[in-house]
């Protein structure tokens, strides 16, 4: 096999198209921390690096753990094709885990969050093939990413804002995970009420933090339109192609951040309004573009 093919297989293993959304989730937490005090660029970059490294570790560990199952159900993956040795994935996963903890170690609170994420990765890896409840640790891995960015850049007590964006990411990731089961189980289709309700729950959770500032949710709903339109389109296409629908839902994760950050940019104490407005759509476009090179699932 050519070197280029090996690189493509590795990029598929680490789910490269999802990396921009991981960076965006962490960055959102750092942006929220900027309300209390100006953030240092090095702190934000370290937090983003930690989140990405832990994400890489999780994907490598997942494929290493699932190599026998993948040999039967996902033979196109790298380990079933014997492109790499399983031991190399485990070694690289351990290295990424340690590096992810090290890059978060400058702040004890961000280190604690990184350790929690790593623990959730291990729980998910061990349980996701045997229990439907494994969607919770997966969702919590996403939910803690804004917390990682927030605590890396702030010594303040946690405010409702990062908690609400974390809750929105948890809802979206759990909903996405339930929907994704249809990718490997063609006879499985979530009920229509669930498909309609969970994106609305995500939007409401994101917007809830701003209601006290505007006193009217009517003025906030336009901020949720990019996320809602994209998500409902993905859920509509899911009936025709599970792969297409799930890939779109994964690409749309930064739009959850954007739903919160669009109103945030108007906050009188927002010190990085341009970054709040630009980062999520850039992450969305980049993630969707990378899906043309390797799959996101």
N, C-alpha and C positions, 0 to 999 in steps of 0.2 A: 504493500500500500504506500502511496506517495506521502510525502511529508505534509502536503497541503490537505490531503484527506484526513490525516491524523489530527491536524489542527481543527478542522471542521468538526470532527467527532468530539474533540475536547470542548470546543465552544458549545456544542449541543448539550454535553454533559452538564456544564455549569449554567445552562439556561441563560445564555448571554443576553437575549432580548429583554430579560426581566431586570438586569442590573441597573439600567437608568431609573427604573421605578424605585428600587431600593435606595439609591442615592437621593432621589427626590423626597422619599419619606423621611430620611434622616435630616436632610436639609430643611424640611418644613419645621421640624422641631427646633433646629438652630435659629431659624427665622423668628419663631415665636419667642425664643429667649432674648432676641434683640430688643424687645419692648422694654425690658427691665434695665438693660445696659448694652452698650455696643459690644458686639461679639468679636473675638479674634479669629481671623481667617484660618490660622493654624489649628485652632480647636475644632472648627467646623469640618475642615478637611480630614482631621484625624477621626472624627466621629463617622464621617461618610466612609472612610477607608475601613473602619472597624465593621460597619454594617455590611459592606460588600464582602469583606473577607469571611465573615460569619455566614453570609449567604452562599458563598462558594463552598465553604466547608460543608454546609448542609446538603447541597446538591451532590457533592462528591461522596459524602457518607451515605446518602440515600441510594445512589446507584451501586455503591459497594455492597450495602446491606441487601438490596433487592436483586442482585445479579442472577440468582437462580430463578426467581419469578420472571425477570425480564427475558431470560433465555426462552421461556415458553410464550410470554405475552407481548414482549417488546424486543424481538430479536434484532431490530435495526439499531439498537443502542450499542455503545462502544464495547462494553465488557462482554456481552454475548457474542459479539463478532471477534473477540480476542484481539482487538486493536491495542488494548492496554492490559497490563496485568492488574488483577484486583488489589494486590498489595500496594501498587503505585497510587491508586485512588485513596486508599486508607492513609498512606503516608502523607499525601498532599492535603487530605482533609484535616489531619492532625496539625500540620504546619499552618494551614489557614486559620484553624481554631486558635492556636497559640498567638498567631500574629494579630488576629482580631481582638483578642483580649489585651495584647500589649499596646495596640494603638488606642485603646480606650482607657489605659491605665493612668493617664495624666490626671484624671478626676476620679476619686473613689466612687462617686455615684454613677458615673457613666460606665466604670468598670463593673459595678454591680449589675447594671442593666445588660451589659454585654454577656456577663456570666449567666444571667437569667435566659437570654436569647439562646445561648449555647445549650443550656439545659433543656429548653423547649425543643430545640433541634433534635437532641438525643431522644427525647420522649416521642416525638413525631416519627422519627426514623424507626424506632422499635415497634410502634403501635399502629402505623397508618394502614398496614395491610390486614390487620386483624380487628380493628375497631373503627366504626364510623365517627366516634367521638374524637378521633385524631385530628379532625378539622379544627378543634379548639387550640391545641398547641401550634398548629400551622398558622392559624389566624393571630394568635398572640405573638408569634415571631414578627409578623408585620406590625402589629399594634405597638410593640415596644420600640420600633425603629424611630418614630418621632421623639420618644422619651430619651433614646440614646443621644440624639442630636441636641435635645433641650438640656439635659444634664451635663453634657460635655461643654456647653457654652454658658451655663448659668449656675450660680450658687444659691439662687432663690428657691423658695419652696415651690413645688409644682402647682400651677394654676389650672383652672378648669379647661383652658384652651387645649393644651397638649393631651389632656385626658379625653376630650371629646373627639379630637382628630384620631386618636388611637382607637377609640370605640368605633368610629366610622370605618377605619381600616379593618378592624376585627370583623365587623358585620360583612363588609364587602368580600374579604378573603374567605370567610366561612361560607358565604353564599356562592362564591366562585368555586370553592372546593366541592360543594354539593353538586353544583352544575357539572363540574368536570368529571364526575363519576359516569356521566353518560358517554364520555369519550371512550372508556374501556368497557362500558356496559350498554350496548345499543338499545336494550330493552328498558333502560332506566330513564325516566323523564320526570324532573321535578314538577310539582303541581303548578298550575298557572298562577294561582294566588300568591305562591311563594315568589315566583319569577317577577311578579308585579310589585310585591311588598318590599323585598329586601333592598332594591335600589332607592326606593323612597325613604326607607329607614336610614340608609347611608346619608342621603341628602339632608334629611331633617336633623340628624346628629351633627353634621358639619355646620349647619346654619344656626343651630341652637345657641352657640356661643356668642353670636352677634345680635340676637334678638334684644338683649338688654340695651344695646347701643342704638338700635334703630327703632325699637318699640313696634316694629311691624315686619312680619315675615314676608309680606307681599313684596317689599323692596329687596329682599334677599334672594328670592327664587331665581332670578336671572343668572345668579352665580352658579346655580346647580344645573342649568340647562346643558352645558357641554357634557357633564358626567351622565345625566339622565338620558339624553338623546343617544349617546354612544352606547351606553349599557343596554338600553331597550333595543337598539338595533342589533347588538350582539346576541341578545336573548332571542330575538326574532330569527336570526340566521342560525341559531343553535339547532333549530328544528330541522334544518337542511343539512348542516354539517357541524357536528359537535366540535371538531378540531378548530374550525373557523371561529365559532362562537366563543370557545374557551380562550383562544389566542387573543381575540378582541377584548375580552374581559381582563386578561392579564395586561394588555397594552394600556387599558384604561385606568389602571391603578393611580397614576399621577393625577388623573382628573378628580379623584377623591381629594387629594391635597389642594387642587385648584379651587374646588368648591368652597373650601374654607378660606383660602388665601386671597381670593378676589375681593371679598368684603374686608379682609384684614388689611389690604393695601391702603384702604381709606382711613385706617385707624390713626388718630392724631399722633400716637407715639411710635408708629411703625417707621423704623429707620432704614428698612430695605424694601420699599414698596415695589421698585422695579424688579428685584429678584423674586419677590413673591408672585408677581404677575408673569414673569418669563420662564422660570424654572420648570413648572409642571408641563406646559405645552411643549417645551424643548424635550423633556424626558419622554413625553408621550410620542412625539414624532420620531425620536431616536429609537425608542423601543419597538415601534411599529416597523421602522425601516430595517432593524436588525432581524426581525422575524422573516424577512425575505432571504436571509442568509442561512439561518438555522432556526429550528422550531423553538417555541417558548415553553413547551411542555415535554 
